[in-house]
Each structure stands twice: as structure tokens, then as C-alpha cells.
């Protein structure tokens, strides 16, 4: 009897359990497919058609929000931000702790106060991120966002910060947040989330040959690698428009806070509005 079992191959118990679980999962999916033939596919027929019901309260809320934002848009367009936006640099101090500190004692010893600028006055370039969905959005706001290439939430783009851009950002401020990114953060954005536009297609910047092929001829050899792009964007040099036009909008991840207080301005503890040099913290969360 022992000689007959010697040729049999023993199967580990973990593999047998896994196979048993897979068989159960396949059986459950087969039963679910019989009960719900529609599945994840969009099949439009009278039998499988899903009726979506909108409550009257939600329609009223959307209409009220759209009306309020339209009133705000017209007021800012006519009178400007008035006292809501400062025309001078505003500085404030915050406590900074180096990354990698684990112990509370080390954290207390290494923390230091740093002075940062909390608005973008005097900057040549800002990075803008759209933080809200189009619910209750006026058509004029949507038109400006489309012009800035911010067509969906958590998308970001570089903008030259001049009087025209400043006025546009004030008009759409409840829907975006913006600030001054440092050169290190600009470098991280391009290397980790950067995509270029070639022949209408979104191409990752995995190699400097892509950049040289797309921008080398237009810039007379001034921009041939990622470092050149970072310099042109951060310094707002003469090739800023060409480099920014080549870059696809940055698709970022939602931060861990999930914008719990998006209704408030950043100065009042919310998430939208001008962040100044504190924009780096948000970008690092969304990378």
C-alpha cells in the first residue's frame, strides 16, 4: 500500500484552501450573473434600465448654490475682491519639523519657526488645483476653468501670474486653490506626475529624448531635459509658454483630508483660495 502512495504528489494545505475559495468565488459570481445579467456593462433595454431618482431637496440645493455663486461672480467682476484679497505680501510664522522624526522628544527638539508668505502677491508663476466638482457651478465659471484646462477635480496646472490671471482666479476662487510652488516641488511634479502632449496624445515623460524631440526645435535647443523644463517654469523664462503648453494637466490624488471644509476660504480654515508659499504642503499630499 505504501508503494502505491509513493508516486503521488502531495499538495500543500494552503494551496488547497486557496483553490477551494476560488471555486466558491466563481460559483457566487456565476449565480450573481444569473440574477443580474446587466453586471458592470451598460446594457440599455426596458428590462435592465435603471431609473435614477433626484430628490426635490437636492435640486433646490443645487439651484440655490448656483444662484449664490452667480451673484458672487457678478459682484467680483464688477467691484473686485475689495478687502477680501490683500494687495501686499502677508507673512506669518509656522512651526516646521523635519521629515523622518519619530520620537516626540526629538520632534520637540528639532522643531523650528519659519516665516512664510501666505499669499501670491509679487509672484511670477502659481500652480492652480481645482478642488470641487461641477455641482452648482455657473456657466461663466465653467468657461474660465475650461480655459485654464482644469476640466475635472484634483487637476493642476502652472499659470503665469499677471493681472489677467489674478482676476480670473478671483472670479473662480471657490473652486480652486493656488499658490507659489518651490523649485523642488516643481521638479517632483514633473518627474512623478508629468505627461506631455504629442500628436494629441498623453505621453509620460519617461525619457529626456521625448522632451528633446518635442521642445528642442521650438526652443532652439534651450529645453532638452526635465531640468531645463523645471528652470523655465520656476523662473518664468522666455520659453515658459511653450513648456507649459507641452505639459498635460497634472492629475493628482485627493489629499487625506478629503477637503472636509471646502466651503471656507483657506484663510478661514478651509481649502480654497490663495495659499502662497504653503502650496508646497498640499502638493506633497496630492503627489
N, C-alpha and C positions, 0 to 999 in steps of 0.2 A: 504493500500500500504506500509505503514511503517512497518507493522508487517511482510510482506514478505521479506524485506531487513534486518531485524534484524538478521537472521541466516547466512547472507553472511559474509565471512571473508575478510576484507579489506587488500589489498596488497600495501606495500609502493611504492611510485613512483620510488625510486632509484632501487628497485628490478625489476620493470617492464622495466625500461630503460636498465638495465644490460641484461635482458633476450632478449630484442629486439636487442641489439648489438651482443649478442652471436648468435642469429638466422641469422643476416646479415653476420657474420663471417663464419658460417657454409655454407651458400649459396655461398659465394665467394670462399671458399676452394673447394666446390663441382664443381663449374664452372672451377676453375683452374685445378682440377684433370682431367676434360674432355679435356681441351686444352692441358695439359701437363701430359700425363699418366705416364711419367717416374718419376716425383716427385723427392724426395730425394734418391730414391733407385737406385742402379746401375743395370740397365737392358741393357744388350749388345745385340743389334739387329741392323739390317740395317736401320730401321725406326728411332730408338731413339739414334743412335750412334752419339756422339758429337766429332767433329774434332777439335783438338787443333792446332792452328797455331803459330809457332815460327817465329818471325821476324828475318831476317838475321843479323840485328844490334845486337840483344840480344845474338845470337850465337857467333858473333865476340867478344863482350864484355866478355863473359864467357871464351872464348878461350884465350883472352889476359890476363885476370886475372889469369887463371890457369898457363899460361906460366910465368908470373911475380912472382907468389908465388913459382913456382918450382925453378926459378933462385935464389930467396931469400933462399929457403930451402937448396939448394946445397951450397950456399955461407956460410950460418951459420954453416952447417955441416962441412965444410972444414976449415973455418977461425974463427968460433965462432962469438960472438956478437961484438967483438973488442971494440970500445969506446961507443957502444950503451947501454951497461949494466955496471954499476959500480960494482967494487969488494969490495967496502967499504960501510958502513952504511951511508945513506944520510938522514939527519934530516931537518925538516922545521917546521915553526910555522903556526898555523891556529887559527882563532877565533871560539870559541865554545860558543853556547847559550844553556842553559838548556831547556829540553822539558817542554812544558806547558806554556811558556811565551807568552802572547797575546799582551800586550801593547808595543808600540815602546819605551816608556821611560824605562820600566822595562827591555826590551831587551838590551838597551844601557848600563844600569847599571850592568846587570848580565853577560854580555859577557866577556870572558877572553881568553887569548892566551895560547895555549897548544902546546908543542913540540911533534911531531910525527915522526916516521921513515917511509920514503916514499919508501923503498924497503925491500925485504925479506932476505937480507944478514944476516946470523947468526941465522936464524930461523930453528927450527927442523921440523915444520909442516906448510903447507899452505893449504888454501881452494881455489880450482880452479873452475871457472864457464865458461862454453862455451857460447859465446855471438853471434855467427854467424851461419848462415845456410850453407849448403854444396856447395853453388853456387861458382864455380871456385876453388874448393878445390883439391889440388893434392892428388894422392892416398897414398903417404907416410904420409901426414898429417892426412888423414882419418884413417890410420892404427894406428898411435900414439894415436889419440883421442879415438878410439875403445879400445885400450889397457888401457887407463885411465878411461874407462867406460863412457865417455862423448859422447854419440851417438846422442844427439839432443841438440838444443839451449836451454839456460836457465837451464841446468842441472849442478849440482855442486857435488864435491867430495873432501874428505880430502886426502892429499898426504904427505908422508914423504919427507921432503925437503933435499935431498942429491945431490951429484954431478950428478948422472944419471938423476934424476928428473929435476934438474935445466937445463941440456942440452936439455931434451925433451921439457920443457916449452919454452925455447928459440926458438926451431925449429917451434913450433906451436903458437907462441905468437900472431900473428894477429887474431887468432880465439878464444883466451881465455883471461881472466883476473884473476889474483890471488893475494893473499896477506895473511897477518897474522891475523886470527880472534882472538878476545879476548875470555876469558873463558865464559863470559856472553852470547856472540853471539853464541858460540858453544852449550851452553845449550839451547838457544832459537831455534836453528836449529833442534836439536834432538827432542825437545818437540813439536814443531809446525809442522815440515815437515819430521820428522824421520820415516822411514819404514825399517823393517828388512826383511831378506831373509830366509825363512824356506820352505824346500822341493820345492825350485824353485819358490815359490810364494811371492808376495809383501804384507807384513803384517804390518799394522800400530802399532806403539809401544804404544798402549793404556794402557798396564798394565806391571808392572815390572816382573810378572810371565813369560811373553814371553821372556824377556831378560834372566831371570834366567834359563829357560829351554834350550835356545839356547847357551848361553855362560857360564853358571855356571859350567858345567862339563869340558869344554875345558880350562877354566882359573883357575881351582881348587878353585872355589868359589870367585875369586877376582872380577868378574864382575857379579853383580846380579841385578843392577838397573840403571836408567838413570844417576844418579850422578856418578856412577863408570865409565860409558862409557865416560862421559864428562871429567873426570880426565884422563883416559887412552889416549884419543885423544889429549887433550890440552898439557899434559905433555910428550906425545910420550913415554909411558912406554912400558914394555915388551909385553903387550897384545894389542898393537896398531894394529898390522896386523890382529889379529883375530876379534877385534871390527870393524875395518874398512871393513873387508871382509863381516861381517854380515850385515852392513848397506847397504841399497839400495841407489843408487844415488839420491840426493835431487832434486826434480822437483820444481823449483822456478818460480815466476811470473816475467814477464818482467817489468823493472823499468819504472817509469813515463816518463823518458827522451826518451825511445824507442831507445836508442843508436844512436842518430842522427848523431854523429860524430865517428862512429865505425872505420872509415878508419885511424884515427890518433892514435898514441900511447897515453897512459894515461898521460905521462909526457908532451906531446904537446897539451893537452886539449882534447884528445879522450877518449876512454873507454877501449881499450885492454892494456895488459901489466901488469907489476908489480905495485901493489898499496901499498904494505907494510901494515902498521897499519891502513891505510884509507880503507881497505877492509870492515871494520865493517859498514861503511855508506852505501855501496852498498848492502850488505847482508840484512840490515834492510829494505831497499826499496823493496827488492825482496821477503821477507818473506810473 
